[in-house]
Amino acid sequence: MNCFNHPEVSSIGICKSCSKGLCPNCAADLDHGLACKNKHESQVESLNMILDKSAKAYSAAPKNIFIAPIFYLFMGLVFAGFGYFSREGVTGLPFVMGVGFIIFAVVIFIRNRDIFKATKDA
């Protein structure tokens, strides 16, 4: 592949922003990729920042799979407890809602765990 701007010169890589071949005179090395000199450097820096933040978020995923299920389980216990100790007992709406929240918490936990395992194995 030859340089986009200098077709007679062999390229040393491609711009991470526009995917054009670049020669040593046209390329700006940004440690995590090449960019068109004085043209796409800020876009490539932005792409690198997005990739770094995505990697950090992905590494935190194992901890985050528990947050929603714990919240729904807590809300289910609160509603079920309130409904159980109220006048209506187990037939009242708060108790039924609480059981629904608890079931939803279990389903969400299983689903999140399976999705995380699938992405981890891939």
Backbone hydrogen bonds, N-H to C=O, Kabsch-Sander energy under -0.5 kcal/mol:
donor,donor_aa,acceptor,acceptor_aa,energy
3,C,6,H,-0.7
3,C,9,V,-2.9
4,F,21,G,-2.7
9,V,6,H,-2.3
11,S,1,M,-2.3
12,I,22,L,-3.4
13,G,22,L,-1.0
15,C,20,K,-2.3
16,K,34,L,-2.9
19,S,15,C,-1.8
22,L,13,G,-2.9
26,C,23,C,-0.8
27,A,23,C,-1.5
28,A,35,A,-2.4
29,D,27,A,-0.5
30,L,28,A,-0.6
30,L,33,G,-2.4
32,H,30,L,-2.0
34,L,14,I,-0.6
35,A,28,A,-1.5
37,K,26,C,-3.2
39,K,36,C,-1.9
40,H,36,C,-1.9
41,E,36,C,-0.5
44,V,40,H,-2.3
45,E,41,E,-2.2
46,S,42,S,-2.1
47,L,43,Q,-2.4
48,N,44,V,-2.5
49,M,45,E,-2.2
50,I,46,S,-2.4
51,L,47,L,-2.4
52,D,48,N,-2.3
53,K,49,M,-2.5
54,S,50,I,-2.4
55,A,51,L,-2.1
56,K,52,D,-1.9
57,A,53,K,-2.3
58,Y,54,S,-2.5
59,S,55,A,-1.9
60,A,56,K,-1.2
61,A,57,A,-0.5
61,A,58,Y,-0.9
63,K,60,A,-0.9
64,N,60,A,-1.5
65,I,61,A,-1.2
66,F,63,K,-1.1
67,I,64,N,-0.7
68,A,64,N,-0.6
70,I,66,F,-2.2
71,F,67,I,-2.1
72,Y,68,A,-2.7
73,L,69,P,-2.4
74,F,70,I,-2.5
75,M,71,F,-2.6
76,G,72,Y,-2.4
77,L,73,L,-2.5
78,V,74,F,-2.3
79,F,75,M,-2.7
80,A,76,G,-3.0
81,G,77,L,-2.5
82,F,78,V,-2.7
83,G,79,F,-2.9
84,Y,80,A,-2.6
85,F,81,G,-2.1
86,S,82,F,-0.5
86,S,83,G,-0.6
89,G,83,G,-0.7
91,T,88,E,-1.0
92,G,89,G,-1.2
96,V,92,G,-2.0
97,M,93,L,-2.8
98,G,94,P,-2.3
99,V,95,F,-2.3
100,G,96,V,-2.2
101,F,97,M,-2.6
102,I,98,G,-2.3
103,I,99,V,-2.6
104,F,100,G,-2.5
105,A,101,F,-2.4
106,V,102,I,-2.0
107,V,103,I,-2.4
108,I,104,F,-2.8
109,F,105,A,-2.3
110,I,106,V,-2.4
111,R,107,V,-2.6
112,N,108,I,-2.9
113,R,109,F,-2.5
114,D,110,I,-2.4
115,I,111,R,-2.6
116,F,112,N,-2.6
117,K,113,R,-2.3
118,A,114,D,-2.3
119,T,115,I,-2.3
120,K,116,F,-2.1
121,D,117,K,-2.3
122,A,118,A,-1.2
